[in-house]
Amino acid sequence: MESNRTGRRTVLRTAGAVAAAMQVNRHLSIPIVTTALALALAACGASGTGQNVGAKGTTQGGGAGASAEHTDDISVGVKPDPKAVKLLPAAVKDKGTLSVAMDLAYPPTTFMASDNKTPIGFNPDMSRLIAAKLGLKLQINNVKFDTIITGLQADRYDFTASTMGATSDRLKVLDMIDYFKAGTGVSVPYGNPQKLGTHTLCGHRVAVTSGSTAELQWLPQLSKQDCTSKGKPAINAVTLPSVNDALTQLVSKRIDAVMYDFIALEWAARQQPKTFDVLKPLVATKPVAVALKKESALTPAVKAAVQSIIDDPKYTQALGRWGLKDLGIKTAAMAVPQD
C-alpha cells in the first residue's frame, strides 16, 4: 500500500493512466510494463509513457474483481455520521473541506483512471467515504510517498490514506488508525528461473523502494534471520525510487527479485501474464493505517469515521471492487508499532 509502504502501496498503471487528484496540477503517468517490456524493457519511471498495463475492460460502479476500473464516487448517498461529525474541530467544520495526501502511483490501492482525471483505488474510495461520514468535501493531493509525513507535520494535508504501516518512528510523529490489512511479498520473473524462495534470498539482488517498510524493516530483518545469522551472505538490497523501476529492472535481469506490497505485486502479475510470479509464503501481513499529524485535533473524528465505514456495507464493497475482500478488519483501532 507501501508498499509496501506498509511501507507504499505500487507499480503499474493499471486500468489506465493515473490522473491528478482534485487539486493536483501535474499528471502522473505510470505504465508498469511498457510495450517494450516483453522485448527489452526500458525503465519508464513515474512519468514515463507506454502501454497501459490496465484492466482489460473498464466499468463504472460495480464490476467484479480487481481488474475493473471503478471511476464512480463510492461515497454518493452516504450520509454523515452524527457521532463522527460531533467530534470535528470547529475550524475544519467551518472550512468544509478535508485534505488527503496520497501517491497516485500504486494500483490497485491508489492510482489514476484512464481519463487522467479521476483518482481511483481502495485508498481514494476510503478517503471519499471518510469525508462523507464527516459531512465534508474531499481534496485529494497527489504527493510522493516519501514526502507525505513531512507534509502532514507542516499542516499541508489533514491526513493520508496510503497503505502506510505503523512503525515506532512513524508513531513518534503521527496518529495512526488501522483501516485494513496489507503486507509484503517478493516477486520474481515468471517461472522463477533461479528457484528462489522467500527465505532463500541470501546473496541475491533484491529491489526495495525508497522509504518503504520493505527497505527499512522487512529486508534487513529477513537478511539477518535467514542469512547473516547463519553465516550466509546478506541479501543485497537495491533501493529504487518506485516499484515501476524495480519491476522494469526485474524483467531486464538487473535484479533478481522485488520486495514490495504484495497486493501491488499480485496486481502486476495479473496485469502482465507470464511476466512475474509472487513467492509464497509472504514476508509479512500487517494492519495498515490512516495517518494524521501527531495529536491532531482531527484524529478522534477521523477514527470515528473509519469505524463508521467499517460498520457500513460500503466497506465490503470498496474492498471487493479492488480485489481486497479478504483484507478487511473489524475495528478502527489506534495503530501499534509493527516493527
N, C-alpha and C positions, 0 to 999 in steps of 0.2 A: 501499500500500500505501500517504500519504503520502503520496497522496497523496502530490500524490504525496509522500507523506511520504518517499517515496523522496525523501521528504519528506512520508505518510499516509496513503495506503491511505484514505472514500467517501461514502455517499450515501443510498442508498435503503434502505429497509428491505425487502429482497427477500423471499425466501421467508418472510417474516413478520416479526414484530417481533423486537427483539433482547432477549435476556434477560440478567439479571445473571449474572455469572460465578460460579463456585463459591462465592466468599467475598464476593460483592458484595451490598450491601443494597438498592441502588436499581436500578430497571429503566429501561432506555433504550429509548425507542420512536423509530424512525427512519423514518417514511414519507418517501419522497423526493418523490413526486409524489402529492399527495393527490387525493381525488375532485374537488376543486375545480380541480386543476391544469389539466384540459382546458378549464376555463371561465375561472376567474380565480384563479390561484394565490395563496394566502395562505402566507406563509413559515411552515413548520412547525417548523423548528429541531430540535435534538436531542431535545427532549422533547415534540414536537407529537403530534397524533393525526391519524388519517385512514386512508384506504385503504392497505392493504399493497401495496407495489409489489414483489410477490414472485413466486416461482415459480408457474407456472400449476398445477403439481402437485407434491406433496411425496413424497419417498421416504425410506426409511431404508436405509442401506447403499449399494449400488451406484448404479445410475442413471447415465444418460449426460448429459453436458453440464452447464453451469454454472447451469442454472435449477432443478435439483433441490435439495431441502432434505435434507441428509445429517446427521441427528441422531445417528447411531450413533457409537460411540467407535472410531475407526480404529486405536487402539493395542491393542485387545483381541487377545491372543495373541502380541503382540510380546515377545520375551524380552530381558532386559538384555544389553547388550554388555559382556563382561568387561573389555575393554581400556578402555572409557569409564568403567565403574564403578570401576576401579582408580585412576582419576585424581580421583575425588571427594574433596573435603576431608572429614576425619573428622566435623566438626561437621554438615555437610549430610547425610552418610550417616546419622548418628545421628538427626537430625531427621526424615528420611524424606520430606520434602516439598520441592518446588521451586515457587517463586512466580514467576509471569509477569505482566507488565503489558501490557495492550493496550486500545485504544479500540474498543469493540464497536459501531462505527457505520459500518463500511466494507465492505459486501458487494462482491465475493464473498470477500474475504480474511479479514474479521474482523467478525462480526455475530452477532445472536441469532436463534434459531429462533422459529417462531411460537408455541411453547409458553411463551415468555417465561422460560425457564429454562436453555436449552442454548446456550452459545457455539458457533457453527459458523463454517465457512470454512477456508481454507487455513492461516491462522496458528494457530487453535486445534488443527487437525489436527497441524501440525508441533510445537506445544508439547506435545501429548499424546505424540507419538512420542519427543520428546527425553526427557521424563520416563520413559517406558517403557524406553528404551535405557539409562537410568541407574538403573533399578530404584526409582524414586521416585514418590510420588503428586504430582499437579499441583494447584496452587491458582491459579485464573485471577482476576485483578483487573481490573475494568473502570475504566480510567483515561483521562482526556482526553489526547490525543496530546501536547499541548504541555507536559504536566506529567510525562511519563514519565521523561525524562532526570534531572530533579531527584529523582524518586523512587528511581531507581537509585543516584544518588550518595548519597542518605540511607539506603541499605540497606533501603528499604521493600519492594523486589522484587529477586529474583535476576537476572532477565533480561527482555527484551522481544522478542517476535516481532510486529512491527507494520509490516512493509514499509518499514522505515526505511533510507534511503540513507546511505552513508558520506560525510561531508564533513570537511574539515580541522578545523573547530571541534568537531564531534562526536567525532572521533578523539582529541582532546586530553583528553576526559573519559570515553571509552568504549572498551571492547574490542568489536570488531565482526567477525562471522563471516558470510561470504556464504552464503545458502541458496536463493535463486532469483533470477530477473530480473524487473524491473518497469520502469516508465518513465513519462514524462509526455506527455500528449496535450492536445488542445484540442477542446472540444465547442461546437457552435453550434446554433441552432434548426434543426429538421428542414427540409431543403430548402435550407439555407444562403442565406437571402434576401439577405444582404449580400455574398454571393460572397466570403467571407473565406477566406484560406489560412493555413497555419501560419506562413508568412513574410510575410504581408501584414496584420499586426495593428496597424500604426502608427496612433496617434491613437484607437484603439478602446478601449472599456472592457472589460477582461479580469479576471474574478474569480479570485483565488487564496485558498487557506485559510491561516489564521494558522499560522506555524511550519513550513510545508511547504517543500520544496526548490523548488517552483514559485514561491513568494513570494521565497525567499532567493537562489535561483540562476538558475533557467531563464528566468523572465520578464525579470529585469534583463539577463541575457545576450542574450536574443533581441531585447530592445528596443534594446540598444546595437548589436548586429550588423546588424539589419535596418533600424533607424530612425535613431537619433541620429547614428550614424557616417556616415550618408548624407544628413544634413540634413533628415530627416523627423521629424515629431512622435513623441515617445516613446509606447510603449504605456501606457495609463492603467490602472495596477494598482488593483483594488478588493479590499481584503483583508476576508474574511468568516470567521466562526467555523467554518463547516462547508460541505462540498460540497453538503449538502442545501439550505442557504441559497442557495448560488451557483446551483444548477440551478433553484431556485424563481425567483430573480431573472432568470435567463436566459429562462425561459418568459414572465415578465411584462415582458420587454423593458427592464428597468432596466440590464442589462449586455448586451454584445454576444457574449461568449464566456466559457468557463470553462477554465482551465488546471489540470490535476489529473492524478492517477494514471490512465493510460489504461485499465487493467484495470477500474477503477471506472466510468469514463465509458462504456466499451463495454457494461458490465453495465447501466448506466442506460438506454442506448439500446435494449437488448434487452428490458428490463422495461417500457419505455414506448414502444411502436412509434409511429413518426411524430411523435416529440416532439423527439429530439436526433439530430444527426449528429456523428461523430467525424472530425476532419480527418486527412488523410494528406498528407505524412509525419508521423510522430510527432516531438515536440520532442526526445526523448532516450530511450534504452533503456540501463539500467544495472543491475548487480547490486544487490541489497538484502541487508540483514544482520540477523541476530540480534545483540542488543547487551547487554553487561553493564557494570557499573562498571569503570572503568579498573583494570587489574591485579587483577581479581577472581581469587580462588583457584579459582573455578568455571570459568574460561574454558577451560582445557585439556580438562576433562571434557565441557563443552558442545560444544566444537569436535569432539571425537571422536564424540560422539553424533550431531551433524549429519552428519558424514561417513558414519557407520554407516547413517543414514536414507537418504542419497543412494544408497548402495550396495544398498539394500533395495527390493524391488518396491513396498513401501508408499509410497515417494516418488512413483513414477509414478502410483500410484492416487490419492494426495492431490492431485497436480497436475491429473489428469484430471477428477476429480469436481467441480472448481471452474472448469473451462474454461481451465486454465493449462498444458495439456500441452506446449506449445512453449517454456515459460519455465524449464525445469529447468536445472541446472548439474551439472558433474561433480565439482567439488572444493569442499569447505568451507574455503576459504582465508580467512586474516585479511584483512579488507577494506582497501582503499586508498582515498584520497580520490577522489571522483567530481566534485569541483568544480574 
